Amino acid sequence: MTAIDERLTAPVSVRHPEQGWSLLINGVVLFDDGGALLPTGESLAPPVPALVPAARAA
C-alpha cells in the first residue's frame, strides 16, 4: 500500500452523505466520487473508470 492509499483508509470521523463527502480522522476529506482533499491542500482526482470497448453490431 502506498502512503496515499493508507491515508484514504483511515476511519471516518464525520459523514455528510447528503453533501457527498466524509471527513476521516486524519483530516482527509473523501468525496463520494472517489476524489479527496488532503490536509496539505493537495487534491486527488477521482479514479478514471476503465473504458470498455463497445460491442460491435453483428
C-alpha positions in Angstrom: 0.0 0.0 0.0 1.3 3.5 -0.8 1.2 6.4 1.6 -1.8 7.9 -0.3 -3.7 4.6 0.0 -3.1 4.4 3.7 -4.4 8.0 4.2 -7.7 7.1 2.4 -8.3 4.0 4.5 -8.4 5.9 7.8 -11.7 5.6 9.8 -14.4 8.1 9.2 -14.9 10.8 11.8 -17.9 12.7 10.3 -20.2 11.6 7.4 -22.2 14.0 5.2 -23.8 11.7 2.6 -26.4 14.4 1.7 -23.5 16.6 0.7 -21.4 13.9 -0.8 -18.3 13.9 1.5 -16.8 12.4 4.6 -14.1 13.6 7.0 -11.6 11.0 8.0 -9.8 11.1 11.4 -6.6 12.1 9.8 -8.1 15.2 8.2 -8.6 13.9 4.7 -11.9 14.9 3.1 -13.1 12.0 0.9 -15.7 12.7 -1.7 -18.4 10.2 -2.9 -16.9 10.3 -6.5 -13.6 8.9 -5.2 -11.7 12.2 -5.1 -10.1 13.5 -2.0 -8.7 16.7 -0.4 -5.6 16.1 1.8 -4.8 18.3 4.9 -1.9 19.8 3.0 -4.3 21.2 0.4 -3.4 18.7 -2.3 -6.3 17.3 -4.2 -6.6 13.8 -5.6 -8.8 13.4 -8.7 -11.4 10.6 -8.7 -10.2 7.4 -10.3 -10.9 7.2 -14.0 -13.1 4.1 -14.9 -11.6 1.7 -17.4 -13.0 2.0 -20.8 -14.9 -0.9 -22.1 -14.9 -1.4 -25.8 -18.3 -1.0 -27.4 -19.9 -4.2 -28.7 -19.8 -4.5 -32.5 -23.1 -4.8 -34.3 -23.4 -8.3 -35.9 
